């Protein structure tokens, strides 16, 4: 399985992996914030505020995470991530768009299966790029990210009616271009908004899988979105 760490190959594969961008102290602070948010969300039985639930006491995500938490928002300003996005987008001044926090609890947790972000955002892929940070790493068991390399050059049909269960596409599990991104350290994946990607369910007995996701965009760029939804957290990256 080939994992792409080379930013120069971003256009070929549609993604790149970045490691070593946070210190142990920063990771500890972020984990405490994730723990606090997750503890609150596990008490919820229905969608509440910005929280979207899979089922009672099983949170899917916190929408507008960067508005809800300055600590989570700070992750988008980490120099290595910002520099990579600037290089890919060819822009110095960036905003963040549609930020989310996924706590993915053990045994029952899941987020999103195969899909393309840009099928719903409907934006200019030269002006925006997706970023997903896995605070403590991820494995297949805990729900790691999966990508279909090279899939960013076309749009695939999605079943919009299945939005409620977060399953929009059906992919061949034996496809040799599917890469499971498993690392036992904090890592980020920056990827084309057209790249087909998804996550395994968290089937572990006790491990939470924390991830923070957002789009970087050109400063001031506001894309169209499915059902005219607009981000509640379009924020400058300082």
C-alpha positions as CSV (number, residue, x, y, z in Angstrom):
1,X,0.0,0.0,0.0
2,X,1.5,3.3,-1.1
3,X,1.0,6.3,1.2
4,X,1.8,9.7,-0.5
5,X,3.8,12.1,1.7
6,X,5.1,14.1,-1.3
7,X,3.3,17.4,-1.9
8,X,4.7,17.4,-5.5
9,X,2.6,14.3,-6.2
10,X,-0.6,15.9,-5.0
11,X,-2.0,16.4,-8.5
12,X,-1.3,12.8,-9.4
13,X,-2.8,11.1,-6.3
14,X,-5.3,13.8,-5.2
15,X,-3.9,13.8,-1.6
16,X,-0.9,14.1,0.6
17,X,-0.1,13.1,4.2
18,X,1.5,15.5,6.7
19,X,3.0,14.4,10.0
20,X,5.1,16.1,12.7
21,X,3.0,19.3,12.7
22,X,2.0,19.4,16.4
23,X,4.0,19.1,19.6
24,X,3.2,16.8,22.4
25,X,2.0,19.7,24.5
26,X,-0.3,20.9,21.7
27,X,-1.6,17.4,21.3
28,X,-2.4,17.2,25.0
29,X,-4.4,20.4,24.9
30,X,-6.3,19.3,21.8
31,X,-7.1,15.9,23.3
32,X,-8.5,17.5,26.5
33,X,-10.8,19.7,24.3
34,X,-11.9,16.7,22.3
35,X,-12.5,14.7,25.5
36,X,-14.7,17.5,26.9
37,X,-16.7,17.9,23.7
38,X,-17.2,14.2,23.3
39,X,-18.2,13.7,26.9
40,X,-20.9,16.3,26.4
41,X,-22.1,14.8,23.1
42,X,-22.5,11.3,24.5
43,X,-25.2,12.6,26.8
44,X,-27.3,13.8,23.9
45,X,-30.2,11.7,22.5
46,X,-31.2,13.9,19.6
47,X,-29.5,16.5,17.4
48,X,-28.8,19.5,19.6
49,X,-27.3,22.8,18.7
50,X,-24.5,22.1,16.3
51,X,-24.3,18.4,17.2
52,X,-25.5,15.8,14.7
53,X,-26.2,12.4,16.2
54,X,-26.0,8.9,14.6
55,X,-28.4,7.7,17.3
56,X,-29.0,8.4,21.0
57,X,-25.7,8.8,22.8
58,X,-23.7,8.1,19.6
59,X,-22.5,11.5,18.2
60,X,-21.5,11.7,14.5
61,X,-20.1,15.3,14.4
62,X,-20.0,18.8,15.6
63,X,-20.8,21.2,12.8
64,X,-19.1,24.6,12.9
65,X,-16.4,23.3,15.1
66,X,-14.1,26.3,14.7
67,X,-16.9,28.6,15.9
68,X,-17.5,26.4,18.9
69,X,-13.9,25.9,19.9
70,X,-10.9,28.2,19.6
71,X,-8.6,25.3,20.4
72,X,-9.9,23.2,17.5
73,X,-9.7,26.3,15.3
74,X,-6.1,26.8,16.1
75,X,-5.2,23.5,14.4
76,X,-5.9,25.2,11.0
77,X,-3.2,27.7,11.7
78,X,-0.4,25.2,12.3
79,X,2.4,26.3,9.9
80,X,2.9,23.0,8.1
81,X,-0.8,22.6,7.3
82,X,-1.2,26.2,6.3
83,X,2.0,26.1,4.1
84,X,0.8,23.0,2.3
85,X,-2.6,24.5,1.5
86,X,-1.0,27.7,0.3
87,X,1.2,25.7,-2.0
88,X,-1.6,23.6,-3.4
89,X,-4.0,26.6,-3.9
90,X,-1.4,29.1,-5.0
91,X,-2.7,31.6,-2.6
92,X,-1.1,33.3,0.5
93,X,-4.3,34.4,2.2
94,X,-6.7,31.6,3.2
95,X,-10.0,31.1,5.0
96,X,-11.5,28.0,6.5
97,X,-14.9,26.7,5.5
98,X,-17.3,24.0,6.9
99,X,-15.3,22.8,9.9
100,X,-16.4,19.7,11.7
101,X,-15.3,17.6,14.7
102,X,-15.8,13.8,14.7
103,X,-15.5,12.0,18.1
104,X,-16.3,8.5,16.7
105,X,-16.9,6.5,19.8
106,X,-15.8,2.8,20.3
107,X,-17.9,-0.1,18.9
108,X,-20.8,2.0,17.5
109,X,-19.2,5.1,16.1
110,X,-19.3,6.0,12.4
111,X,-19.1,9.2,10.3
112,X,-19.2,9.2,6.5
113,X,-18.8,6.4,3.9
114,X,-17.7,6.9,0.3
115,X,-18.4,10.4,-1.1
116,X,-16.8,13.5,-2.7
117,X,-16.9,16.7,-0.7
118,X,-17.4,18.8,-3.8
119,X,-20.5,16.9,-4.9
120,X,-22.2,18.9,-2.1
121,X,-20.1,22.0,-2.0
122,X,-20.2,22.5,-5.8
123,X,-17.2,24.8,-5.6
124,X,-14.2,25.7,-7.7
125,X,-11.6,23.0,-6.8
126,X,-8.8,25.3,-7.8
127,X,-9.9,27.6,-4.9
128,X,-10.4,25.1,-2.1
129,X,-8.9,22.0,-0.6
130,X,-10.0,19.6,2.1
131,X,-8.0,18.9,5.3
132,X,-8.6,16.1,7.9
133,X,-6.5,15.9,11.0
134,X,-6.5,12.6,13.1
135,X,-5.4,13.8,16.5
136,X,-4.1,10.4,17.8
137,X,-3.6,8.6,14.5
138,X,-6.1,6.0,13.2
139,X,-6.4,2.3,12.2
140,X,-9.0,0.3,10.3
141,X,-10.3,-0.8,13.7
142,X,-10.8,2.8,15.0
143,X,-12.2,4.1,11.7
144,X,-9.3,5.4,9.5
145,X,-9.7,7.4,6.4
146,X,-9.8,5.7,3.1
147,X,-9.1,7.4,-0.3
148,X,-9.6,6.3,-3.9
149,X,-6.4,7.6,-5.4
150,X,-6.7,9.4,-8.7
151,X,-10.5,9.8,-8.4
152,X,-10.3,13.6,-8.2
153,X,-10.5,14.2,-11.9
154,X,-14.2,13.5,-12.3
155,X,-17.5,13.6,-10.4
156,X,-19.3,10.4,-9.5
157,X,-23.0,9.9,-9.0
158,X,-24.2,10.2,-5.4
159,X,-27.5,9.0,-3.8
160,X,-28.7,12.2,-2.1
161,X,-31.6,10.3,-0.5
162,X,-29.1,8.3,1.7
163,X,-27.8,11.4,3.3
164,X,-29.3,10.5,6.7
165,X,-27.2,7.4,7.0
166,X,-24.0,8.9,5.5
167,X,-23.7,6.4,2.7
168,X,-23.7,8.0,-0.7
169,X,-21.6,5.8,-3.0
170,X,-20.8,2.1,-3.4
171,X,-17.2,1.3,-4.1
172,X,-15.5,-2.1,-4.9
173,X,-13.7,-3.1,-1.8
174,X,-11.1,-4.8,-3.9
175,X,-10.2,-1.8,-6.0
176,X,-6.4,-1.6,-6.0
177,X,-6.6,2.2,-6.0
178,X,-8.2,2.3,-2.5
179,X,-5.7,3.3,0.1
180,X,-6.4,2.9,3.9
181,X,-4.4,5.6,5.7
182,X,-3.3,4.0,9.0
183,X,-0.7,5.7,11.2
184,X,0.0,5.4,14.9
185,X,0.8,9.1,15.3
186,X,-1.0,12.4,14.7
187,X,-1.4,13.1,11.0
188,X,-3.2,15.2,8.5
189,X,-4.5,14.4,5.1
190,X,-4.9,17.3,2.7
191,X,-6.9,16.3,-0.4
192,X,-8.7,17.5,-3.5
193,X,-12.3,18.4,-2.8
194,X,-13.2,16.0,-5.6
195,X,-11.3,13.0,-4.2
196,X,-13.5,10.0,-3.3
197,X,-13.0,9.1,0.4
198,X,-14.7,7.7,3.4
199,X,-14.1,6.1,6.8
200,X,-14.4,2.7,8.4
201,X,-16.7,2.4,11.4
202,X,-15.0,2.3,14.8
203,X,-15.2,-1.3,15.9
204,X,-12.6,-1.1,18.7
205,X,-13.6,-1.9,22.2
206,X,-12.3,1.2,23.9
207,X,-10.5,3.6,21.6
208,X,-12.1,6.9,20.5
209,X,-11.0,8.3,17.1
210,X,-10.9,12.1,17.1
211,X,-10.7,13.9,13.8
212,X,-11.1,17.6,12.8
213,X,-12.0,18.4,9.2
214,X,-12.4,21.6,7.2
215,X,-11.7,23.2,3.8
216,X,-9.1,25.8,3.2
217,X,-10.3,28.3,0.6
218,X,-8.9,31.4,-1.1
219,X,-9.6,34.4,1.1
220,X,-13.1,35.7,0.5
221,X,-14.2,32.8,-1.8
222,X,-17.7,31.5,-1.0
223,X,-18.7,28.5,-3.1
224,X,-22.2,27.3,-4.0
225,X,-23.5,24.4,-1.9
226,X,-26.1,21.7,-2.1
227,X,-29.5,22.9,-0.9
228,X,-27.9,26.4,-0.7
229,X,-26.3,25.5,2.6
230,X,-23.5,27.9,3.6
231,X,-20.8,27.4,6.2
232,X,-21.5,29.0,9.6
233,X,-17.8,29.3,10.2
234,X,-16.0,30.9,7.2
235,X,-13.0,32.2,9.2
236,X,-9.7,33.8,8.3
237,X,-6.5,31.8,8.8
238,X,-4.2,34.1,10.6
